[in-house]
Amino acid sequence: MTALSPSAPSPLGRFLRAIPVVGRVIRDIEREIDTVYYLVTILVTALVLAVQTWGLPALVLAALALVPVMFVLLIILARP
């Protein structure tokens, strides 16, 4: 086995690739990393449209969903 050969995906990775929308996005990102920018643009556009449609509750729910992400990020940054 060479160092450049791809490793077999974990069971979680295989499960995520089996989901139709998520699996396609994962495979596209693996093929071309620039796809991440399109994904971020789509997510920001969806958030803007949600705020235009439902107002402040949509923004609050999005911020509430990002709280665990920020906690993990702060823990990673605060480690010595």
C-alpha atoms as one frame of an Amber mdcrd trajectory, in Angstrom:
protein
   0.000   0.000   0.000   1.453   3.365  -0.944   1.201   6.601   1.007  -0.960
   8.181  -1.699  -3.630   5.499  -1.810  -6.958   6.652  -0.361  -8.045   5.000
   2.841 -11.399   3.323   3.200 -14.069   5.623   4.657 -15.249   5.012   8.180
 -18.746   3.604   8.812 -19.976   7.152   9.564 -18.431   8.394   6.312 -20.104
   5.602   4.353 -23.428   6.395   6.043 -23.171  10.113   5.212 -22.262   9.342
   1.592 -25.363   7.143   1.333 -27.694  10.072   2.105 -28.696  11.535  -1.286
 -28.084  15.287  -0.845 -25.314  15.128   1.773 -23.448  12.383  -0.057 -23.453
  14.295  -3.309 -22.112  17.418  -1.604 -19.356  15.393   0.121 -18.325  13.751
  -3.148 -18.291  17.133  -4.939 -16.112  18.655  -2.220 -13.719  15.697  -2.408
 -13.425  16.155  -6.165 -13.061  19.945  -6.174 -12.387  21.951  -3.000 -13.751
  25.185  -4.526 -17.243  23.724  -4.092 -17.058  24.807  -0.431 -17.388  28.449
  -1.512 -20.581  27.660  -3.423 -21.938  25.811  -0.400 -21.224  28.777   1.905
 -22.893  31.131  -0.588 -25.978  28.911  -0.719 -26.201  28.729   3.099 -25.871
  32.519   3.518 -28.504  33.082   0.820 -30.859  30.631   2.553 -30.343  32.476
   5.855 -31.065  35.847   4.233 -34.221  34.500   2.590 -35.351  32.960   5.888
 -34.863  36.285   7.686 -36.791  38.086   4.946 -39.614  35.567   5.218 -39.870
  34.953   8.968 -37.930  37.852  10.433 -35.973  37.825  13.657 -36.974  34.286
  14.810 -35.105  32.793  11.834 -31.969  34.752  12.757 -32.261  33.744  16.418
 -32.655  30.048  15.526 -29.612  30.206  13.245 -27.564  31.827  16.009 -28.816
  29.246  18.511 -27.748  26.433  16.194 -24.222  27.906  15.980 -23.679  28.078
  19.764 -22.209  24.540  20.066 -19.948  25.218  17.088 -18.586  28.352  18.725
 -18.058  26.545  22.052 -16.011  23.849  20.346 -14.046  26.486  18.408 -13.266
  28.410  21.592 -12.195  25.234  23.397  -9.876  24.336  20.519  -8.381  27.825
  20.479  -7.943  27.950  24.266  -5.999  24.688  24.545  -2.330  25.193  25.374
